[in-house]
Amino acid sequence: MNINQKKCILLVFIFLLTACAKQEQAPPPAPTSLPPTAALIQPTDQPTESPTEAPTEVPTEIPTEVPPNTSPSLFRALKKSEIDPLASNIQDAIFGKAMDGFIANRNIIEYRIIASEVFPSSDGTLIAEFYYNVRTTDTSWLVDGGTQADNNWIQNKCNRFDFVNTENEFQLKNRRTCN
């Protein structure tokens, strides 16, 4: 069997496994403090004053875009209707959408996914792992790994996520550095 056949078989297995699995409610996350950027994004009471211009400070950690009314552990999700059912790298589409958001917000200049993989964890859940390079002038992207290179590139970054299949969407949750 060549590597493409193995990938297809793995994808079909993962698809069948997730399609046939009984959906259970995830336990609520343990209470933790939110990262400063997530705390700023959470909904608040209606403002009584007109908005003021946001400060132009450089963030001290990698920003995580958190949609309102969702768990801060959610990195990004794609509705199942947004994904081609025959797509072989659903995880790349979700990760790419998040990284494109960082480009749109000018947190990074560009990125390149070097490799990605989805594999089962010891507790039966799925893990998505990404090796990538990111071009940015924000040195906080070096905090969780990677090597500074020429032209503002940070190479060999690696992040792991829980790869979750809900009734309506695929999600990347609980971002962490690879071991």
TIVOVO-26370 format. One record per atom (N, C-alpha, C, O): residue in one letter; x, y, z. Coordinates in steps of 0.2 Angstrom, whole numbers, plus 2048, in hexadecimal, padded with zeros to 3 digits. Layout:
<sites>
AXYZ...
</sites>
This chain:
<sites>
M8047FA800M800800800M804806800M809807804N80380B7FCN8078117FCN804816801N7FF814804I80781B802I805820808I7FE823806I7FB82580BN7FD824800N7F68277FEN7F0823800N7EB825803Q7F181C7FFQ7EC817801Q7EB817808Q7E681680BK7F181780CK7F1817813K7ED81D816K7E981D81AK7EE823813K7EB829815K7E3829814K7DF82B818C7E282680EC7DA82580CC7D7820811C7D1822813I7DA81B813I7D7816817I7D781981EI7D2818821L7DC81D820L7DB820827L7D6825827L7D282682CL7D5829822L7D082E821L7C982B822L7C582D825V7C882681EV7C282281EV7C081F825V7BB820827F7C581C828F7C481A82FF7C281F834F7BE81E838I7C6825833I7C482A838I7BD82D836I7BA82F83BF7BC82E830F7B583082EF7B082B831F7AB82E834L7B0825830L7AC820832L7AB82083AL7A682083DL7B182083DL7B1820844L7AE826847L7AA82684CT7AF82C844T7AC832847T7A4833845T7A0835849A7A283083FA79B83083DA79782B841A79182C842C79A826843C796820847C79782184EC79381E852A79B826851A79C827858A79682A85BA79382E858K794828861K78F82B864K791832867K79683286AQ78E837865Q79083E867Q78F83F86FQ78983E871E793840873E79384287AE79584987BE79984C878Q79284B880Q793852883Q79A852886Q79B84E88AA79E856884A7A5857887A7A485988EA7A085E88FP7A8857893P7A885A89AP7AA86189AP7AE863896P7A786589EP7A986C89EP7B086D8A0P7B38698A4P7B487189CP7BB87289DP7BC8748A5P7B88788A8A7C28728A7A7C48748AEA7C587C8AEA7C787F8A9P7C387F8B3P7C38868B4P7CA8898B3P7CF8868B7T7CC88D8AET7D388F8AET7D28978ACT7CC8998AAS7D789A8ADS7D78A18ABS7D78A28A3S7DB89E8A0L7D48A78A0L7D48A7899L7DB8AB897L7DD8AF89BP7DD8AA891P7E38AE88FP7E08B588EP7DB8B688DP7E58BA88FP7E38C188EP7DF8C2888P7DA8C6888T7E18C0882T7DD8C187CT7D68BE87CT7D18C187AA7D58B887FA7CF8B587FA7CA8B9884A7C48BA883A7CD8BB88AA7C98BF88EA7C68C688BA7C18C888DL7CA8C9887L7C88CF884L7C28CD87EL7BE8D287DI7C28C787CI7BD8C6876I7B78C4879I7B28C4876Q7B68C187FQ7B08BF882Q7AB8C4882Q7AC8CA884P7A48C3881P79F8C8881P79E8CB888P7A08C888DT79D8D1888T79C8D588ET7958D988ET7918D8889D7948DD893D78D8E0893D78D8E588DD7938E788AQ7888E888BQ7878ED886Q78B8F3888Q78A8F688EP78F8F6884P7938FC886P78E902886P78A903882T79090688BT78C90C88CT790912889T78D918888E796912887E79A917884E79C91587DE79B90F87BS79E91A879S7A0918872S7A7915873S7AB916877P7A891086EP7AE90C86FP7B491186DP7B491686AT7BA90F871T7C0913870T7C590F86CT7C490986BE7CA912869E7CF90E865E7D3909869E7D590B86FA7D3903867A7D78FE86BA7DE90086BA7E1903866P7E28FE871P7E9900871P7ED8FC86CP7EA8F686AT7F28FE86AT7F68FB865T7FC8F7868T8028F7865E7FB8F486DE8008F0871E8018E986DE7FD8E786AV8078E786DV8098E086AV8078DB86FV80A8DB875P8038D686DP8018D1872P8078CD874P80C8CC871T8078CB87BT80D8C787ET80C8BF87CT8118BC87EE8078BD87AE8068B6878E8028B5872E7FF8BA86FI8028AF86FI7FF8AE869I7F78AF869I7F48AC86EP7F48B3865P7ED8B5866P7E98AF864P7EB8AB85FT7E48AD867T7DF8A8865T7D98AB864T7D68AE868E7D68AA85EE7D08AD85CE7CA8A985FE7CA8A385DV7C68AC863V7C18A8866V7BA8AB864V7B98B1866P7B68A7861P7B08AA85FP7AC8AB865P7AC8A886AP7A78B0865P7A38B286BP79F8AB86DP79D8A7869N79E8AB874N79A8A5876N79C89E875N79889A875T7A389D874T7A6897873T7AB896879T7AD89A87CS7AD890879S7B288E87ES7B989187CS7BA891876P7BD893881P7C389687FP7C889087DP7CD89287AS7C688A87ES7CA88487CS7CA883874S7CE880871L7C5886871L7C488586AL7C888A866L7C8890866F7CD886862F7D188A85DF7CE88C857F7CE892855R7CA888854R7C688A84ER7C288484CR7C487E84EA7BD885849A7B8880846A7B588183FA7B588783DL7B387C83CL7B087D835L7AA879835L7AA873838K7A487C833K79E879833K79F87382DK7A2874828K79B86E82EK79C86882AK79986A823K79C86781ES79586F822S79387181CS798875818S797876812E79D87781CE7A387B818E7A8877816E7AD879812I7A8870817I7AD86C816I7AB867810I7A5864811D7AF86680BD7AE860806D7AE85A80AD7B385880DP7A9856809P7A984F80DP7AE84A80AP7B084680EL7B184C805L7B7847802L7BD84A804L7C2848802A7BE850807A7C4853809A7C884E80DA7C684B812S7CF84E80CS7D384A80FS7D684D815S7D984981AN7D7853815N7DA85781BN7D685C81EN7D786281EI7D085A821I7CC85E825I7CF86282AI7CE86882BQ7D485F82DQ7D8863832Q7DC86982FQ7DC86E833D7DE868829D7E286D826D7DD873824D7DF879825A7D7872822A7D2877821A7D187B827A7D0881827I7D087882DI7CE87B833I7D487F835I7D3885837F7DA87C835F7E0880837F7E2886833F7E388B835G7E188582CG7E288A827G7DD890828G7DF896828K7D788F82AK7D289482BK7D4898831K7D489E831A7D7895836A7D989983CA7DF89D83BA7E08A383CM7E489A837M7EA89E835M7E88A3830M7EB8A9831D7E38A282CD7E18A8827D7DE8AD82BD7DF8B382AG7DB8AC831G7D88B1835G7DE8B5839G7DD8BB839F7E48B283AF7E98B583DF7EC8BA838F7EF8BF83AI7EC8B8832I7EF8BC82CI7EA8C282CI7ED8C882BA7E48C182BA7DF8C682BA7E08CB830A7DF8D182FN7E18C9836N7E28CD83CN7E98D083DN7EA8D4842R7ED8CE838R7F48D1838R7F88CE83ER7FD8D2840N7F68C9840N7FB8C6846N8008C2843N8068C1846I8008BF83CI8058BC839I8058BF832I8008C282FI80A8BD82EI80B8C0827I8098BA822I8058BB81EE80B8B4824E8098AE820E80B8A8824E80F8A8829Y8098A2821Y80B89C825Y80B89681FY80989781AR80E891821R80E88B81DR80E884821R811883826I809880820I80887A823I80D875820I80C87481AI811872824I81686E822I813867822I81486381DA810865827A80D85E827A80785F82DA808863831S80285A82CS7FD859831S7FB852831S7FC84E82CE7F9850837E7F7849838E7F184983DE7F184D842V7ED84483CV7E7843841V7E883C843V7E983783FF7E983B84AF7EA83484DF7E6833853F7E4838857P7E482D855P7E082C85BP7E582D861P7EB82B861S7E282F867S7E683086DS7E482A871S7E082686FS7E8829877S7E782387BS7E082387ES7DD81E880D7DC82987FD7D5829881D7D082887CD7CA82987EG7D2827876G7CD825871G7CB82C86DG7C782B868T7CD83286FT7CC83886BT7D1838865T7D5835865L7D083D861L7D483F85BL7D884585DL7D684A860I7DF84485BI7E384A85CI7E684C855I7E7848850A7E6853853A7E885584DA7EF85984FA7EF85D853E7F485784BE7FB85A84CE7FD85E846E7FC85B840F800864847F802868841F80986A842F80B86D847Y80D86983DY81386C83CY813872837Y811871832Y815878839Y81487D834Y81A883836Y81D88383BN81A887831N81F88D831N81A893831N81589382EV81C898835V81889E835V81D8A4834V8228A4837R81B8A9830R81F8AF82FR81B8B5833R8168B6831T81F8B8837T81C8BD83CT8228C183FT8278BF83FT8208C7841T8258CB844T8238CB84CT8278CE850D81E8C784ED81C8C6855D8208C1858D81F8BB856T8258C285CT8298BD85FT8258B8864T8288B3866S81F8BA866S81C8B686AS81A8AF867S8188AA86BW81A8AF861W8198A885DW81F8A385FW81E89D85DL8248A6861L82A8A1863L82989E86AL82D89986CV8248A186EV82489E875V822897875V825893879D81E894871D81C88D871D82088986CD81D88486AG82688B86AG82A887866G82B88A85FG82888F85DG82F88785BG831889855G83888C855G83B88E85AT83B88E84FT84289084FT84289684AT83F896845Q84489C84DQ8458A2849Q8498A1843Q84F89F843A8478A383DA84B8A3837A84B8AA833A8488AE836D84D8AA82DD84E8B082AD8478B2827D8428AF827N8478B9826N8418BC823N83B8BB828N8358BB825N83C8BC82EN8368BB833N8328B5833N82D8B4836W8358AF831W8328A9831W8348A5838W83A8A583AI82F8A283AI83089D840I82E89683DI82989583BQ83389283EQ83388C83AQ832886840Q834887845N82F88183DN82E87A841N82A87B847N82C87984DK82587F847K82087F84CK81C87984CK81A876847C819877852C815871852C810872858C81187485DN809871856N80487285AN7FF86C85AN7FE869854R7FC86A85FR7F8864860R7F1867862R7F186C866F7EC86485FF7E5866861F7E185F862F7E285A85FD7DB860866D7D685B866D7D285C860D7D086185EF7D185785CF7CE857855F7C7854857F7C684E858V7C2859857V7BB85785AV7B6857854V7B685C850N7B2852854N7AC85184FN7A6852852N7A484D856T7A2858851T79C859855T79785784FT79885684AE790858851E78B85784CE78B85C846E78985A841N78D862848N78D867842N794869840N79486C83BE799868843E7A086A841E7A6866844E7A5862848F7AC867841F7B2865843F7B586A846F7B5870844Q7B986984CQ7BC86E850Q7C386C852Q7C5866852L7C7871852L7CE870855L7CE87485CL7CC87A85CK7CF870861K7CE872868K7D587186CK7D986D86AN7D6875872N7DB874876N7E2874873N7E586F873R7E4879870R7EA87A86DR7F0879872R7EF87C878R7F5875870R7FB874875R801873870R80087186AT807873873T80D872870T80E86B86FT80D867874C81186886AC813861869C81886086EC81C864870N818859870N81E857874N824856871N829854874
</sites>
